[in-house]
Amino acid sequence: MAILTVDFGMAHQPYTALVTLIDLLLYGVMSINVSRARCSLKVDAPSTEGPAQFQRIFRVHMNTCEQLVLHLPLLWLAAMVLSDRYAAACGMVWFIGRIVYAYTYYRAPKTRSPGYAIGVLANLVLFVGVLLSVMKSF
């Protein structure tokens, strides 16, 4: 009896898979930060209101969630139509941007723009690369 196996091609994108896991780990850490802030600052769930410190931690987490919705599909499209290394490099730039964004937002929200811009630029490079590759195939 044959066992059905499905190859989604991820064996050919190990760098993108690793970067995806790193991005998701970052999101997990941010989730834990929200949980820890809830406990230490006494903000009961489901409330998203509380001291400014809690709101900053919560907003970093939510903004990262919002950005992941765009980032992950672009990352994998780039890995499929361009290259694993191209996608992974852009994914690491996005990751670094998110770290800078979180660090600056936690400390002084008005200084968060550079980190945000790094992430947006990484996604823009992914988007343009995928778009050009797809258009070229027509």
Sequence and secondary structure as in RCSB ss.txt:
>XXXX:A:sequence
MAILTVDFGMAHQPYTALVTLIDLLLYGVMSINVSRARCSLKVDAPSTEGPAQFQRIFRVHMNTCEQLVLHLPLL
WLAAMVLSDRYAAACGMVWFIGRIVYAYTYYRAPKTRSPGYAIGVLANLVLFVGVLLSVMKSF
>XXXX:A:secstr
        SGGG HHHHHHHHHHHHHHHHHHHHHHHHHHHHT  TT     HHHHHHHHHHHHHHHHHHHHHHHH
HHHHHHT HHHHHHHHHHHHHHHHHHHHHHHH GGG HHHHHHHHHHHHHHHHHHHHHHHHT 
